[in-house]
Amino acid sequence: MKNLDHVKVQVVDTPNILLKSKQDGFDFVANPYTGCPYACKYCYASFMRRFSKHKEPWGEFVDVKKWKNPINKSKIEGKRILISSVTDPYKPFEEKYKVVRKLLKELSDADCEVVIQTKSDLILRDIDILKKMKNVTVAISLCSLNEKVAQDLEAGLSVASRLNTLKKLHKNNIKTTLAISPLMPELTDWKAIIEQTKDFVDEYTFEALTLRNEFKPAIINYVWQNFHDVYPEYLVLYKGEPENYWGDLAQEIGDYCKQSQIKYSKIVFPYTATDTAKINLWK
Ligand code: SF4
């Protein structure tokens, strides 16, 4: 992980840590931080910079949330909660502030389902609480098995450490999801990822790389500089007419998972075999 001395950190008060979720499949969402120092080059959550009124670039500020009101357990009974939607909850600052640990402690005896999304092995610190929770899943995302790609695009959050984290969670009987995300056309070897992880992953999800705002040129240039042979494909997919690339790929993934008895819960592609609405990825 890169040096974080340049990141501006401040503690902010918020009345409630759980908010109603607009994300599909979740009733509530908790973002214990605003901002994310990992600053992945493809991060869609960077739009949060606008809402938080920060002038610093994405990745260079972090608000640590402090909440006063205890979580109302009856309100979340039978509900599905996501931690988090626009930040990685286990950023290095969590070691000091322990806000996610506080949140999990509050949720540990609640009758709800919790899904935690992270790329960090710091989650292993909280295995003691995770084991007490009634229904918890940890989702770790990976776009490549190539450490160099992780170094370049994901602030050096190592692939090995993410796989090791999944293994340890699985060994402790905690449900694991591997989010193959963002799935980079021609670069993410999703079959190799599944084959290498299927013994300790309970379920997979797949999400296409989308390119927005300043990340468009950043990723396209990255592909041009590092993966010259697939660059023309990116131009077709992200600037031209991709025909049925994503639909065919969704079909291939579905068939492969069925044949290999791999469980998956969602494929979020611009258009799939069942959803033919065409969405321009270059938006
Ligand atoms: S870890 Fe997640 S929230 Fe943080 S920068 Fe990367 S993609 Fe964005």
Boltz pocket constraint, residues with backbone or C-beta under 6 A from the ligand:
constraints:
  - pocket:
      binder: B
      contacts: [[A, 36], [A, 37], [A, 38], [A, 39], [A, 40], [A, 42], [A, 43], [A, 44], [A, 45], [A, 46], [A, 85], [A, 86], [A, 87], [A, 88], [A, 119]]
      max_distance: 6.0
